[in-house]
Amino acid sequence: MGLFSCPAIVTIYLSTSQIGLRKGSRSFNEAREAGFTEESGTLGDIWETISSSDLVLLLISDSAQVSIFKSVLQKFLDFFCAVYIAH
């Protein structure tokens, strides 16, 4: 497994990386331990995080990509950002 045990969204700015997670995700503590914080703006809710992002890395399993396509992935089009999907 990677850094987080749950699906995560990673957004990258020219000078800043952010982690966006589902509200209540148990991965918030793991992200905090890795140095990401809400106070610094490097950790937050998925939709709040991607709303100002230029590039989004969606790190979820292949089966999850299929199951959430219509409900989640199409929403990325509203944000006019590039989306990279990996597992």
N, C-alpha and C positions, 0 to 999 in steps of 0.2 A: 504494500500500500504506500501511497505517497504521503504528503504532509498531513492531509486531512482524511478522516475515515468516512466522511459524508461528501456528497457532491458539492462542489464549490465553483464559484465564479471568480475569476481573477481578472481584474482590469488593469491595463498598463497605460500610463501617461508617459510623456517624454521624460519626466523626472520622478514620477511616483507610481508605485504599484499599490493596488487596493485589493482587498478580499471582500467579496459580497456573499453573504450566506443567508439562508432562510431564517426568518425570525424564530428564535428558540433552538436553533441548531446546536448540537453538542460540540460542533467544531469551533464555535466561538472561543472556547477556552484554549483549544489547540492553537488557534490563530494568535491569541493574546500571548501565549507562551513563546511563540515564534517572533514576537515583537510588534505585531499589528495591534492598533488600538483605535477605538472610536474617537477618542480625544484628538488624535493626530490626523484623523480623516482617512486612515489606511484600512479600517475595518468597518463594515456596516451591512445594512440590508441589501439584498440582491438588486432590487429595482432602483433604490436610491443610489447605489454605487454605479450602476451602468448608465444612469440617465445623463451623466456628463462624460462618459468614456468614448474614446475613439476606437479602441480595440478591446474585445471581450474574449477571454478564453473560457469556454464552457467545459468543465472537466467532469463528465458523467459517463456511465456505462453505455454501451451500444444500445442495449435494450431500453434504457431510460430515454435515450435520444428519440427513439421511435415513439415511445409512449407519451412524451411531452411535446412532440413537435407542434401540434395544432394549438395547444393551450399556452405554450411558453415560447418556443423558438420563433414563431411568427411575430411575436411582440417585439423582438429585437429589431425588426424592420422599422418600427416606429421611432427608434432611437438613432437611426442613420449611422450605425457603427459597424465596423467589421467584426465578424464573429468567427472564431476558430474553435472547432469542436474536437475534443479528444477524450480518451478514456484512460 
